Amino acid sequence: MVTIREVREEDNAALAKAIRQVLIDIGVPKVGTAYADPELDFMYQAYQTTRSAYFVIEEDGVLLGGAGIAPLAGEDPKICELQKMYFLAQGRGRGLGQQMIDHCLAYAKDQNFELCYLETLPYMKAAQKLYLKTGFSYIDGPMGSTGHTSCNVWLTKAL
């Protein structure tokens, strides 16, 4: 059975390992992407701030991936960011990404955000297809202060 739930402190090690594995699998640069984010090893703690949550998806006790929502750093407080959405290979192609985005966007709406921003890499075509299907649209440049200088594809969705 597949479950989406908020991250727990005891998920930190498995989640960091899973995210790094996905990033290595898809050939993401280690600098200027989520790979270098200092909170990667402490995802539970990183999302203990106001209007922030990180959700994991697990199947029969195995963590398959996750995604988070948080205010977009350096931007209007009405804007959130969909962050660190990654799934291990066994979680891809099964509709779990759509379930996770729906869950995250519902949370964002509950937190009274009006716009959701995300950034990705040009070769992450499957992810972009999912984002577009969910109602995200491309924009011409980055927003906020994410520190992800290698991510050069940006999208937003009105909530």
Stockholm file with secondary structure:
# STOCKHOLM 1.0

chainA/1-159         MVTIREVREEDNAALAKAIRQVLIDIGVPKVGTAYADPELDFMYQAYQTTRSAYFVIEEDGVLLGGAGIAPLAGEDPKICELQKMYFLAQGRGRGLGQQMIDHCLAYAKDQNFELCYLETLPYMKAAQKLYLKTGFSYIDGPMGSTGHTSCNVWLTKAL
#=GR chainA/1-159 SS CEEEEECCGGGHHHHHHHHHHHHHHTTCCSSSSGGGCGGGGGHHHHTCSTTCEEEEEEETTEEEEEEEEEECTTSCTTEEEEEEEEECGGGTTSSHHHHHHHHHHHHHHHTTCCEEEEEECTTCHHHHHHHHHTTCEEESSCCSCCCCTTCCEEEEEEC
#=GC SS_cons         CEEEEECCGGGHHHHHHHHHHHHHHTTCCSSSSGGGCGGGGGHHHHTCSTTCEEEEEEETTEEEEEEEEEECTTSCTTEEEEEEEEECGGGTTSSHHHHHHHHHHHHHHHTTCCEEEEEECTTCHHHHHHHHHTTCEEESSCCSCCCCTTCCEEEEEEC
//
